[in-house]
Amino acid sequence: MMIIIMAILASTLRLATPLIFASIGGVFTERSGVVNIALEGIMIMGAFFAILTFRYVPNPWVAILVAMTMGMMTSLILGVLAIHLRANQVVAGVAINLLAGSLAAYLLEVIYGRSGQTDPIRGGLSRSPEALQFLNDIPVLGSFFSGLNPFVYLAFIVVGLAYFVLFKTPFGLRIRAVGEHPKAADTVGINVYKIRYICVMISGALAGLAGASLSIGAVNMFREGMTSGKGFIALAAMIFGKWHPIGALLACLFFGFAEAIEIQASTLGIGWIPSEFLRMLPYVATILVLVGAVGKAVAPKASGQPYDKAHH
């Protein structure tokens, strides 16, 4: 039973990891006043370009860097549309999601000559870090640590950094000021556009990292539809976590646990439940959480509102 519990906990952390990266990215953008519906599409770009890079440069860290760069470039499209052109942020995000999915499918056909998925890679980051191999020898807990890849540890570091930046630095104060009252922030000399662009790029980098954690950290390949709505689940976690890094982390762990239960169903002796129903669990949990959060979670006041300096 202890081994099963350790397997579920390790699986929860692994499955929550891409959600944590994307959700923290969402926290940054919404705290600055921009709604990033495009997290799903940015994750797709990160996942695809991580694998593509690894094909030519078999170094996972280089692949991660490229994935984050592509995430930032994709998010800049949202930045230009939402901040500079003052377009509807939700519509812009949905358009980017559609663009990213279509572009990945097209490049998959052009580069790999097939649709559906890429060739599997060897040498990804799906195993526990070599520097922490000694943890695998701990009785009972060893099975837990052996199931964690480097992305899991990195996710918790990102949460800590996000909390520190947002609540312990002058830059974080500026971000929160821009998200609550951009006119007041502008009046005291804060560049609203600059802060929002920076936050959108941070969000893009983290969502790109989330995509890389799926492709080179989980399955060692890229598959069409591999994000499976994780970008939207990350948004739900951000709302449930009340736009706070720690709250978002806890919400992501909850969603990861729901998915882990589905995967470990046969081990837990609940294999008699239809698999289709178990696959619904993470999404049903998302709906229930959002229903419970409505009216209780208060978004930053300027979230989703374009700022026009000339008319404020």
Buried (B, 14 or more C-beta within 10 A) or exposed (E): EEEEEBBBBBBBBBBBBBBBBBBBBBBBBBBBBBBBBBBBBBBBBBBBBBBBBBEEEEEBEBBBBBBBBBBBBBBBBBBBBBBEEEBBBBEBBBBBBEBBBEBBBEBBEEEBEEEEBBEEBEEBBBBBBEEEEEBBEEEEBBBBBBBBBBBBBBBEEBBEEBBEBBEEEEEBBBBBBBBBBBEEBBEEEBBBBEBBBBBBBBBBBBBBBBBBBBBBBBBBBBBBEBBBBBBBBBBBBBBBBBBBBBBBBBBBBBBBBBBBBBBBBEEEEEEEEEEEEBBBBBBEBBEEBBEEBEEEBEBBEBBBBBBEEEEE
